[in-house]
């Protein structure tokens, strides 16, 4: 987890220090500053949900409509910004021009809660553009989408007509409006003045603000997805690394992922909640396993030819500054297990 240091220069740009708070020649007490710091952090912080970047040669390049990247995320809990209980998420995709043979190239984000998917078109290109690699052949498409808070979403990036996406990011935006009357977790500093008592109600607001900052840590840990339509498949019952199937066990030197759970735990427990997921299918049965230092963190059982999302909750150790995680896939010896995407995000509640 990245450490955010709050210095005076940063706060001054946010309108808080060093002299912005002076009223009638008197600066507020330390309690007032702490409360304003909390408000500023809550209102300015963005949260990354997914990020991916590849070479143009690796991009999916096919006619018709096809799915490339897939991932899941959890929106932040119930802050009531914009007067409604919604999260504003920005999806940004960079695409390479689709080429002379393309027909109505476009890129779409498909969002679903359970079995209710919705398509959101991010952008389209004209037919027959140059498909070279000059800077003017790259196109950025962005769209802000209002989503329900404290909700898990499954995402699929769809491309049509030889559109070739090479980069994507998804992140929650900071609020457009901060109003303590409507966002009741923010600390109301109206009653905080020089040498005035700090009320219990204001202290409770600060505790709620700190709790909101902690629960907003539900960022992604692992974001892996195939770039094209071909999945990583395995028939053998011996689980193998998704990057190198000659590796059949966790190894500190094998290809994998790194998590940084330190300081994400609570005072009550060193465990940091995490949600593991995969998007997979099987001609019989199979498994997708997340392993760290030889310990199984989660095993997702895959069954059926329909490609579906599978999830499982687990924990990381909040006292670890870093933790390597490998993803292994296995079939049942006869049937194959096909994996299209796998990942994890923190689940602090």
KOLZAVO-560878 format. One record per residue: residue in one letter; z, y, x of N, C-alpha, C in turn. Coordinates in pm, whole numbers, plus 50000, padded with zeros to 5 digits. Example, Ala and Ser with C-alpha at 12.3 -4.5 7.8 and 13.67 -1.06 7.14 Angstrom:
<lonus>
LONU   res     n_w     n_v     n_u    ca_w    ca_v    ca_u     c_w     c_v     c_u
LONU     A   50780   49431   51319   50780   49550   51230   50780   49670   51320
LONU     S   50708   49775   51285   50714   49894   51367   50787   50003   51290
</lonus>
This chain:
<lonus>
LONU   res     n_w     n_v     n_u    ca_w    ca_v    ca_u     c_w     c_v     c_u
LONU     X   50000   49881   50085   50000   50000   50000   50000   50124   50089
LONU     X   49914   50220   50060   49910   50343   50137   50035   50425   50110
LONU     X   50086   50489   50215   50204   50572   50201   50161   50716   50179
LONU     X   50210   50780   50075   50177   50919   50045   50288   51010   50094
LONU     X   50260   51092   50192   50359   51185   50244   50340   51321   50176
LONU     X   50446   51375   50121   50443   51502   50051   50491   51611   50147
LONU     X   50398   51694   50196   50439   51802   50285   50421   51936   50215
LONU     X   50467   52042   50280   50464   52173   50217   50321   52223   50197
LONU     X   50232   52191   50292   50094   52234   50276   50030   52173   50154
LONU     X   50055   52045   50132   49998   51974   50018   50055   52030   49888
LONU     X   50186   52054   49886   50249   52106   49765   50206   52249   49736
LONU     X   50184   52327   49843   50140   52464   49823   50005   52467   49755
LONU     X   49916   52375   49794   49786   52368   49729   49800   52327   49583
LONU     X   49911   52259   49551   49937   52222   49413   50012   52328   49336
LONU     X   50039   52442   49400   50105   52551   49332   50256   52540   49326
LONU     X   50315   52462   49420   50459   52439   49410   50540   52504   49522
LONU     X   50487   52512   49643   50563   52561   49757   50471   52646   49845
LONU     X   50521   52731   49931   50664   52755   49951   50722   52865   49864
LONU     X   50636   52958   49816   50690   53074   49747   50645   53084   49601
LONU     X   50571   52983   49554   50512   52994   49420   50616   52988   49309
LONU     X   50733   52933   49339   50832   52913   49233   50932   53029   49222
LONU     X   50918   53127   49308   51015   53235   49308   51006   53315   49177
LONU     X   51120   53335   49114   51126   53414   48992   51236   53519   49011
LONU     X   51199   53646   48998   51295   53756   49014   51365   53751   49150
LONU     X   51287   53709   49249   51340   53706   49385   51430   53588   49415
LONU     X   51444   53492   49323   51535   53378   49342   51456   53248   49329
LONU     X   51469   53161   49430   51406   53030   49422   51495   52935   49343
LONU     X   51435   52838   49273   51515   52741   49199   51590   52648   49293
LONU     X   51690   52582   49241   51766   52487   49320   51686   52364   49355
LONU     X   51748   52275   49434   51679   52154   49479   51642   52063   49363
LONU     X   51726   52059   49258   51695   51974   49143   51564   52019   49077
LONU     X   51547   52149   49061   51424   52200   49001   51302   52164   49082
LONU     X   51315   52166   49214   51202   52130   49300   51167   51982   49286
LONU     X   51270   51898   49283   51245   51755   49267   51170   51728   49138
LONU     X   51210   51793   49029   51145   51771   48900   51001   51818   48902
LONU     X   50977   51931   48969   50840   51980   48977   50754   51889   49064
LONU     X   50813   51834   49170   50741   51738   49254   50696   51618   49170
LONU     X   50788   51567   49088   50756   51451   49005   50642   51483   48908
LONU     X   50648   51600   48846   50541   51640   48754   50407   51648   48827
LONU     X   50409   51705   48948   50285   51721   49023   50226   51586   49061
LONU     X   50311   51494   49108   50263   51362   49146   50206   51287   49027
LONU     X   50274   51297   48913   50227   51227   48794   50095   51282   48744
LONU     X   50077   51412   48756   49959   51474   48699   49839   51475   48793
LONU     X   49862   51453   48924   49752   51463   49021   49701   51328   49069
LONU     X   49775   51221   49044   49744   51092   49104   49630   51021   49033
LONU     X   49536   50970   49111   49431   50882   49060   49465   50738   49098
LONU     X   49401   50643   49031   49427   50503   49061   49295   50427   49073
LONU     X   49272   50367   49190   49150   50290   49213   49161   50155   49143
LONU     X   49057   50119   49069   49056   49993   48995   48963   49890   49058
LONU     X   48852   49935   49116   48757   49842   49178   48666   49920   49271
LONU     X   48626   49856   49381   48533   49919   49474   48450   49811   49542
LONU     X   48320   49837   49557   48231   49738   49617   48111   49810   49676
LONU     X   48066   49768   49794   47949   49827   49856   47876   49720   49936
LONU     X   47743   49715   49923   47663   49613   49991   47537   49678   50048
LONU     X   47462   49603   50129   47335   49651   50181   47227   49641   50072
LONU     X   47124   49725   50078   47015   49714   49979   46952   49576   49975
LONU     X   46944   49510   50091   46883   49377   50095   46966   49272   50022
LONU     X   47095   49299   50001   47183   49206   49930   47185   49228   49780
LONU     X   47126   49338   49734   47135   49374   49593   47051   49282   49506
LONU     X   47100   49259   49386   47023   49183   49288   46896   49260   49255
LONU     X   46782   49191   49260   46652   49254   49234   46571   49158   49147
LONU     X   46584   49174   49015   46519   49079   48923   46474   49151   48797
LONU     X   46370   49099   48737   46322   49155   48611   46415   49111   48497
LONU     X   46395   49172   48380   46480   49139   48267   46618   49198   48284
LONU     X   46716   49144   48213   46855   49190   48220   46940   49085   48288
LONU     X   47014   49126   48391   47096   49033   48467   47232   49096   48496
LONU     X   47330   49009   48522   47465   49055   48555   47488   49041   48704
LONU     X   47542   49145   48764   47579   49139   48905   47731   49134   48919
LONU     X   47800   49242   48950   47942   49235   48978   48026   49217   48852
LONU     X   48137   49146   48871   48233   49121   48762   48374   49143   48816
LONU     X   48461   49204   48736   48599   49224   48780   48687   49254   48659
LONU     X   48818   49254   48682   48917   49285   48579   49014   49390   48632
LONU     X   49076   49465   48541   49178   49561   48581   49271   49587   48464
LONU     X   49383   49651   48496   49483   49687   48396   49501   49839   48399
LONU     X   49485   49903   48284   49504   50048   48279   49652   50083   48287
LONU     X   49680   50205   48327   49818   50251   48344   49891   50259   48211
LONU     X   50024   50256   48215   50102   50258   48091   50102   50395   48026
LONU     X   50150   50397   47903   50144   50499   47800   50168   50644   47826
LONU     X   50111   50706   47929   50118   50850   47935   50029   50908   47826
LONU     X   50075   51012   47761   49998   51069   47650   49925   51195   47696
LONU     X   49833   51176   47789   49751   51287   47832   49641   51312   47729
LONU     X   49585   51431   47732   49476   51470   47642   49516   51455   47496
LONU     X   49645   51457   47468   49699   51450   47332   49677   51316   47266
LONU     X   49616   51220   47335   49596   51087   47280   49637   50986   47386
LONU     X   49674   50867   47344   49724   50766   47436   49608   50687   47494
LONU     X   49526   50752   47575   49408   50690   47633   49405   50713   47784
LONU     X   49341   50623   47855   49318   50638   47998   49171   50676   48017
LONU     X   49147   50772   48106   49011   50816   48133   48966   50753   48265
LONU     X   48869   50662   48258   48823   50587   48374   48681   50628   48408
LONU     X   48657   50657   48535   48523   50694   48581   48459   50576   48653
LONU     X   48339   50541   48610   48257   50439   48675   48145   50510   48750
LONU     X   48133   50483   48880   48029   50543   48964   47949   50431   49028
LONU     X   47816   50434   49010   47729   50331   49066   47615   50397   49141
LONU     X   47588   50350   49264   47474   50396   49342   47368   50287   49337
LONU     X   47245   50325   49300   47135   50229   49289   47018   50273   49375
LONU     X   46943   50174   49422   46819   50199   49494   46705   50197   49393
LONU     X   46606   50284   49414   46490   50289   49325   46431   50150   49305
LONU     X   46388   50124   49182   46356   49988   49142   46220   49939   49186
LONU     X   46127   50025   49225   45999   49979   49275   45888   49986   49172
LONU     X   45764   49969   49219   45647   49991   49134   45633   49889   49022
LONU     X   45690   49772   49036   45677   49670   48933   45784   49676   48827
LONU     X   45874   49773   48836   45987   49779   48744   45946   49832   48607
LONU     X   46022   49787   48506   46000   49832   48369   46132   49880   48311
LONU     X   46143   50010   48284   46263   50070   48225   46391   50027   48298
LONU     X   46399   50051   48430   46520   50011   48502   46642   50090   48456
LONU     X   46757   50021   48442   46880   50085   48397   46999   50007   48449
LONU     X   47115   50071   48446   47240   50005   48486   47343   50030   48375
LONU     X   47416   49925   48339   47508   49928   48226   47641   49865   48266
LONU     X   47750   49923   48218   47882   49863   48234   47922   49801   48102
LONU     X   47954   49672   48105   47999   49601   47986   48150   49581   47995
LONU     X   48224   49639   47899   48369   49630   47896   48412   49544   47778
LONU     X   48507   49458   47800   48554   49373   47691   48704   49356   47696
LONU     X   48763   49351   47575   48902   49311   47556   48895   49183   47475
LONU     X   48928   49073   47537   48914   48946   47466   48767   48916   47442
LONU     X   48729   48903   47316   48591   48867   47282   48517   48984   47219
LONU     X   48555   49107   47252   48493   49224   47191   48426   49310   47298
LONU     X   48307   49271   47350   48243   49348   47457   48167   49469   47402
LONU     X   48161   49574   47483   48087   49695   47449   48008   49738   47572
LONU     X   47880   49772   47553   47795   49819   47661   47798   49971   47671
LONU     X   47810   50024   47794   47804   50166   47820   47696   50189   47926
LONU     X   47588   50251   47889   47479   50278   47983   47519   50390   48078
LONU     X   47508   50364   48210   47541   50465   48308   47420   50550   48345
LONU     X   47301   50492   48346   47183   50570   48381   47057   50487   48380
LONU     X   46945   50556   48380   46813   50495   48382   46725   50566   48483
LONU     X   46619   50496   48525   46520   50555   48616   46382   50548   48551
LONU     X   46292   50630   48604   46153   50621   48561   46089   50498   48623
LONU     X   45982   50451   48563   45910   50334   48615   45833   50370   48742
LONU     X   45816   50271   48829   45724   50285   48940   45769   50378   49051
LONU     X   45901   50397   49071   45948   50481   49181   45937   50407   49313
LONU     X   45931   50483   49420   45926   50423   49553   46054   50345   49578
LONU     X   46042   50223   49627   46159   50139   49651   46194   50134   49799
LONU     X   46175   50245   49869   46207   50251   50010   46355   50269   50034
LONU     X   46390   50309   50156   46530   50326   50191   46560   50469   50237
LONU     X   46478   50564   50200   46506   50704   50231   46618   50755   50141
LONU     X   46689   50858   50183   46799   50908   50101   46760   50943   49958
LONU     X   46635   50992   49938   46596   51031   49802   46566   50911   49714
LONU     X   46572   50791   49771   46553   50670   49691   46684   50616   49634
LONU     X   46796   50681   49668   46927   50639   49619   46969   50731   49505
LONU     X   47022   50670   49400   47056   50747   49281   47199   50715   49240
LONU     X   47276   50820   49211   47416   50806   49168   47424   50824   49017
LONU     X   47487   50727   48952   47510   50734   48809   47661   50728   48784
LONU     X   47711   50818   48700   47853   50823   48670   47874   50840   48520
LONU     X   47986   50781   48474   48023   50799   48334   48174   50783   48320
LONU     X   48235   50875   48247   48378   50867   48215   48394   50801   48079
LONU     X   48483   50701   48072   48503   50625   47950   48651   50626   47915
LONU     X   48683   50657   47792   48821   50656   47744   48861   50514   47706
LONU     X   48969   50465   47767   49016   50328   47743   49161   50330   47699
LONU     X   49201   50225   47632   49339   50212   47585   49432   50183   47703
LONU     X   49550   50244   47701   49643   50225   47811   49715   50090   47801
LONU     X   49770   50048   47917   49845   49921   47928   49764   49804   47873
LONU     X   49636   49802   47906   49545   49700   47853   49459   49643   47965
LONU     X   49441   49511   47964   49352   49446   48059   49208   49450   48007
LONU     X   49117   49488   48096   48974   49492   48064   48898   49400   48158
LONU     X   48799   49332   48103   48704   49254   48183   48574   49334   48191
LONU     X   48516   49343   48309   48399   49427   48332   48286   49344   48390
LONU     X   48167   49369   48339   48045   49313   48396   47945   49425   48415
LONU     X   47884   49430   48532   47783   49530   48561   47646   49466   48538
LONU     X   47573   49520   48442   47442   49466   48407   47331   49558   48456
LONU     X   47224   49498   48505   47108   49576   48549   46983   49523   48479
LONU     X   46892   49613   48451   46769   49579   48380   46649   49634   48457
LONU     X   46538   49558   48456   46412   49606   48512   46415   49633   48660
LONU     X   46470   49541   48739   46472   49551   48886   46557   49664   48940
LONU     X   46646   49717   48860   46744   49813   48912   46832   49742   49016
LONU     X   46856   49808   49131   46930   49743   49240   47055   49823   49275
LONU     X   47170   49787   49220   47295   49857   49255   47347   49812   49391
LONU     X   47390   49908   49472   47442   49875   49605   47586   49921   49624
LONU     X   47640   49997   49529   47777   50043   49543   47834   50076   49406
LONU     X   47964   50045   49387   48031   50078   49262   48177   50110   49289
LONU     X   48230   50203   49216   48374   50228   49217   48417   50260   49074
LONU     X   48540   50221   49043   48599   50251   48913   48741   50297   48938
LONU     X   48777   50411   48881   48911   50463   48904   48956   50549   48786
LONU     X   49088   50547   48763   49146   50633   48661   49151   50776   48713
LONU     X   49112   50870   48629   49115   51010   48665   49251   51072   48635
LONU     X   49279   51181   48702   49399   51257   48669   49381   51319   48530
LONU     X   49490   51355   48464   49478   51407   48327   49411   51543   48325
LONU     X   49343   51572   48216   49282   51703   48196   49384   51804   48144
LONU     X   49491   51755   48086   49593   51842   48028   49730   51780   48052
LONU     X   49823   51860   48100   49960   51815   48119   50050   51905   48036
LONU     X   50116   51849   47939   50201   51926   47849   50326   51843   47820
LONU     X   50445   51888   47865   50566   51809   47842   50592   51780   47695
LONU     X   50542   51865   47605   50565   51840   47463   50485   51721   47413
LONU     X   50372   51693   47479   50287   51583   47433   50292   51464   47528
LONU     X   50319   51488   47654   50337   51379   47751   50486   51370   47780
LONU     X   50559   51300   47696   50704   51312   47697   50772   51249   47817
LONU     X   50697   51182   47906   50761   51130   48025   50768   51236   48134
LONU     X   50690   51345   48122   50699   51452   48219   50833   51524   48206
LONU     X   50881   51576   48318   51010   51644   48317   50992   51786   48268
LONU     X   51064   51825   48164   51059   51960   48111   51148   52049   48197
LONU     X   51084   52138   48276   51159   52222   48369   51203   52354   48306
LONU     X   51180   52372   48177   51215   52497   48113   51362   52528   48115
LONU     X   51447   52425   48116   51592   52446   48113   51655   52444   48252
LONU     X   51571   52432   48357   51624   52425   48492   51617   52563   48555
LONU     X   51727   52618   48590   51732   52752   48649   51832   52758   48762
LONU     X   51832   52870   48830   51920   52888   48945   52066   52881   48902
LONU     X   52141   52788   48962   52284   52767   48942   52318   52726   48798
LONU     X   52218   52681   48724   52246   52627   48591   52274   52478   48602
LONU     X   52354   52423   48513   52383   52279   48519   52257   52198   48489
LONU     X   52248   52080   48553   52138   51987   48526   52181   51896   48413
LONU     X   52113   51904   48301   52152   51830   48183   52121   51682   48197
LONU     X   52199   51598   48128   52175   51454   48130   52036   51421   48076
LONU     X   51991   51497   47977   51857   51474   47920   51749   51494   48025
LONU     X   51764   51597   48108   51666   51623   48213   51670   51513   48319
LONU     X   51791   51466   48352   51801   51356   48447   51732   51231   48393
LONU     X   51747   51206   48264   51681   51091   48203   51530   51105   48210
LONU     X   51479   51227   48191   51336   51249   48202   51286   51219   48342
LONU     X   51365   51255   48443   51326   51228   48580   51321   51078   48607
LONU     X   51419   51004   48552   51418   50859   48568   51294   50799   48503
LONU     X   51259   50848   48384   51139   50798   48317   51013   50832   48397
LONU     X   51011   50951   48457   50897   50990   48539   50883   50898   48659
LONU     X   50996   50868   48726   50992   50776   48841   50946   50637   48798
LONU     X   50992   50594   48682   50951   50463   48631   50800   50459   48603
LONU     X   50746   50570   48549   50603   50575   48524   50524   50569   48654
LONU     X   50570   50638   48758   50503   50631   48887   50503   50489   48941
LONU     X   50616   50419   48924   50626   50282   48975   50533   50188   48900
LONU     X   50531   50197   48767   50448   50106   48689   50300   50140   48700
LONU     X   50266   50257   48748   50125   50290   48769   50070   50228   48897
LONU     X   50150   50147   48966   50103   50083   49090   50013   49963   49062
LONU     X   49967   49946   48941   49892   49826   48905   49748   49833   48957
LONU     X   49735   49856   49087   49605   49867   49150   49552   49729   49188
LONU     X   49425   49724   49225   49365   49597   49263   49412   49550   49399
LONU     X   49422   49419   49413   49458   49357   49541   49336   49288   49600
LONU     X   49267   49208   49519   49148   49136   49560   49036   49169   49462
LONU     X   48921   49208   49515   48803   49234   49433   48686   49160   49495
LONU     X   48657   49041   49447   48545   48963   49501   48452   48922   49388
LONU     X   48323   48937   49410   48224   48896   49311   48093   48869   49381
LONU     X   48018   48771   49333   47884   48747   49388   47797   48867   49354
LONU     X   47700   48895   49439   47612   49009   49418   47495   48977   49326
LONU     X   47455   48851   49325   47339   48809   49247   47383   48709   49140
LONU     X   47286   48631   49091   47317   48539   48982   47368   48404   49030
LONU     X   47360   48377   49160   47399   48247   49214   47547   48242   49245
LONU     X   47617   48144   49189   47761   48131   49209   47791   48052   49335
LONU     X   47916   48059   49380   47967   47970   49485   48012   47842   49416
LONU     X   47952   47728   49450   47979   47601   49380   48038   47498   49475
LONU     X   48118   47408   49416   48184   47303   49493   48200   47181   49406
LONU     X   48161   47063   49457   48175   46937   49385   48297   46859   49433
LONU     X   48322   46861   49561   48430   46783   49620   48565   46822   49562
LONU     X   48654   46725   49554   48791   46751   49509   48873   46820   49618
LONU     X   48822   46822   49740   48888   46895   49849   48852   47042   49839
LONU     X   48950   47125   49812   48924   47267   49794   48874   47329   49925
LONU     X   48779   47423   49912   48720   47487   50029   48719   47638   50011
LONU     X   48721   47707   50124   48718   47853   50126   48587   47903   50064
LONU     X   48595   48007   49981   48475   48055   49911   48374   48117   50006
LONU     X   48418   48159   50125   48326   48217   50223   48269   48114   50319
LONU     X   48341   48006   50341   48300   47905   50438   48355   47770   50392
LONU     X   48269   47686   50334   48315   47560   50278   48344   47454   50383
LONU     X   48326   47487   50510   48374   47396   50615   48524   47414   50637
LONU     X   48581   47522   50583   48725   47546   50593   48791   47496   50465
LONU     X   48877   47396   50477   48933   47330   50359   49084   47350   50344
LONU     X   49137   47451   50409   49280   47482   50396   49301   47626   50439
LONU     X   49417   47677   50402   49451   47813   50445   49458   47821   50597
LONU     X   49409   47932   50650   49418   47955   50793   49436   48104   50818
LONU     X   49517   48136   50916   49540   48277   50948   49415   48343   51004
LONU     X   49319   48263   51048   49197   48317   51108   49075   48302   51017
LONU     X   49089   48237   50903   48975   48218   50814   48943   48347   50738
LONU     X   48824   48351   50679   48785   48467   50598   48871   48471   50472
LONU     X   48925   48588   50442   49012   48600   50326   49038   48745   50292
LONU     X   49153   48771   50233   49186   48904   50184   49328   48940   50228
LONU     X   49355   49070   50232   49487   49117   50271   49549   49197   50158
LONU     X   49675   49168   50131   49753   49243   50033   49868   49313   50106
LONU     X   49912   49426   50049   50019   49505   50111   50126   49534   50005
LONU     X   50212   49434   49978   50308   49446   49868   50435   49523   49900
LONU     X   50454   49562   50026   50581   49624   50065   50611   49749   49982
LONU     X   50736   49761   49940   50790   49873   49862   50743   49876   49716
LONU     X   50670   49776   49673   50627   49774   49533   50729   49704   49443
LONU     X   50829   49640   49503   50927   49568   49423   51034   49664   49371
LONU     X   51120   49611   49285   51228   49691   49228   51359   49659   49300
LONU     X   51464   49733   49266   51595   49705   49323   51650   49571   49276
LONU     X   51607   49530   49157   51659   49406   49099   51598   49282   49162
LONU     X   51479   49292   49221   51411   49174   49272   51313   49213   49381
LONU     X   51294   49124   49479   51194   49147   49583   51056   49097   49540
LONU     X   51049   49033   49424   50920   48981   49375   50835   49094   49320
LONU     X   50706   49091   49351   50609   49187   49300   50512   49111   49211
LONU     X   50511   49143   49084   50423   49073   48991   50277   49097   49022
LONU     X   50197   48993   49004   50054   49002   49032   49978   48913   48933
LONU     X   49864   48959   48889   49779   48883   48797   49656   48834   48873
LONU     X   49638   48702   48877   49521   48641   48941   49417   48610   48834
LONU     X   49290   48620   48870   49185   48589   48772   49062   48532   48841
LONU     X   48978   48466   48764   48847   48424   48812   48751   48417   48694
LONU     X   48625   48422   48724   48518   48407   48625   48437   48288   48672
LONU     X   48445   48177   48600   48391   48052   48652   48349   47958   48540
LONU     X   48280   47851   48578   48240   47745   48485   48241   47613   48560
LONU     X   48230   47503   48485   48228   47371   48547   48151   47275   48458
LONU     X   48077   47186   48520   48010   47081   48445   48108   46972   48405
LONU     X   48229   46983   48452   48338   46893   48414   48468   46969   48421
LONU     X   48539   46952   48533   48660   47029   48559   48660   47073   48704
LONU     X   48736   47179   48732   48747   47228   48868   48868   47319   48879
LONU     X   48893   47370   48999   49008   47458   49022   48968   47573   49114
LONU     X   49034   47685   49093   49026   47800   49184   49170   47831   49224
LONU     X   49198   47827   49354   49335   47838   49403   49349   47956   49498
LONU     X   49458   48031   49481   49493   48141   49569   49608   48095   49658
LONU     X   49588   48101   49790   49685   48047   49885   49722   48152   49988
LONU     X   49850   48157   50026   49896   48247   50130   49995   48174   50221
LONU     X   49965   48170   50350   50052   48104   50449   50088   47962   50408
LONU     X   49992   47891   50350   50014   47754   50309   50083   47739   50176
LONU     X   50124   47848   50112   50191   47844   49982   50092   47877   49872
LONU     X   50087   47795   49769   49998   47820   49656   50057   47930   49568
LONU     X   49983   48038   49553   50027   48149   49470   49989   48128   49324
LONU     X   49871   48069   49301   49824   48042   49165   49709   47944   49171
LONU     X   49701   47858   49071   49589   47766   49055   49532   47782   48915
LONU     X   49405   47814   48906   49338   47833   48778   49250   47711   48751
LONU     X   49276   47643   48641   49200   47524   48603   49078   47565   48522
LONU     X   48961   47523   48567   48834   47560   48505   48775   47437   48436
LONU     X   48731   47454   48312   48670   47342   48240   48563   47395   48145
LONU     X   48454   47322   48133   48348   47358   48039   48234   47432   48105
LONU     X   48114   47413   48050   47993   47473   48108   47982   47622   48076
LONU     X   48055   47669   47977   48054   47812   47946   48130   47888   48054
LONU     X   48069   47995   48105   48135   48075   48207   48236   48168   48141
LONU     X   48364   48155   48179   48472   48226   48112   48567   48289   48215
LONU     X   48650   48380   48166   48758   48436   48246   48880   48346   48238
LONU     X   48944   48324   48351   49070   48249   48358   49172   48335   48432
LONU     X   49296   48338   48384   49399   48421   48445   49529   48344   48462
LONU     X   49611   48391   48555   49744   48334   48577   49830   48437   48647
LONU     X   49956   48448   48607   50049   48543   48668   50125   48479   48783
LONU     X   50155   48557   48885   50231   48508   49000   50309   48620   49064
LONU     X   50350   48600   49189   50432   48699   49259   50397   48704   49407
LONU     X   50413   48823   49466   50412   48841   49610   50551   48890   49651
LONU     X   50578   48884   49781   50707   48927   49833   50700   49074   49870
LONU     X   50779   49158   49801   50778   49301   49825   50836   49343   49958
LONU     X   50892   49249   50034   50944   49282   50166   50841   49258   50275
LONU     X   50724   49204   50238   50617   49180   50335   50531   49304   50348
LONU     X   50513   49351   50470   50427   49467   50491   50281   49432   50467
LONU     X   50244   49306   50493   50109   49260   50465   50112   49109   50440
LONU     X   50013   49061   50368   50010   48920   50332   49865   48878   50315
LONU     X   49823   48777   50391   49685   48728   50384   49673   48626   50270
LONU     X   49563   48636   50195   49539   48546   50082   49399   48487   50096
LONU     X   49389   48356   50084   49260   48286   50080   49232   48237   49939
LONU     X   49105   48230   49903   49064   48174   49774   48986   48046   49801
LONU     X   49030   47937   49738   48968   47806   49756   48914   47756   49621
LONU     X   48800   47688   49625   48739   47635   49503   48714   47486   49522
LONU     X   48731   47407   49414   48711   47262   49419   48654   47213   49288
LONU     X   48574   47105   49295   48526   47035   49176   48614   46915   49149
LONU     X   48562   46818   49073   48641   46697   49046   48582   46572   49111
LONU     X   48493   46593   49207   48432   46481   49277   48298   46439   49219
LONU     X   48278   46469   49092   48151   46438   49025   48087   46566   48972
LONU     X   48167   46646   48904   48118   46772   48847   48149   46887   48941
LONU     X   48064   46989   48937   48082   47105   49023   48158   47215   48950
LONU     X   48225   47298   49027   48290   47419   48977   48214   47537   49035
LONU     X   48167   47627   48949   48087   47742   48991   48168   47869   48973
LONU     X   48186   47943   49082   48270   48062   49081   48183   48186   49100
LONU     X   48194   48282   49007   48117   48405   49012   48201   48524   49056
LONU     X   48329   48522   49024   48416   48633   49061   48560   48584   49066
LONU     X   48639   48648   49151   48782   48617   49160   48854   48740   49213
LONU     X   48978   48755   49172   49051   48872   49217   49195   48870   49171
LONU     X   49262   48983   49194   49402   48997   49155   49437   49144   49153
LONU     X   49534   49178   49068   49587   49315   49069   49737   49310   49044
LONU     X   49807   49413   49092   49951   49418   49074   49986   49434   48927
LONU     X   50096   49371   48890   50138   49369   48751   50283   49411   48742
LONU     X   50314   49532   48785   50451   49583   48781   50482   49633   48641
LONU     X   50585   49580   48580   50621   49619   48442   50770   49648   48435
</lonus>
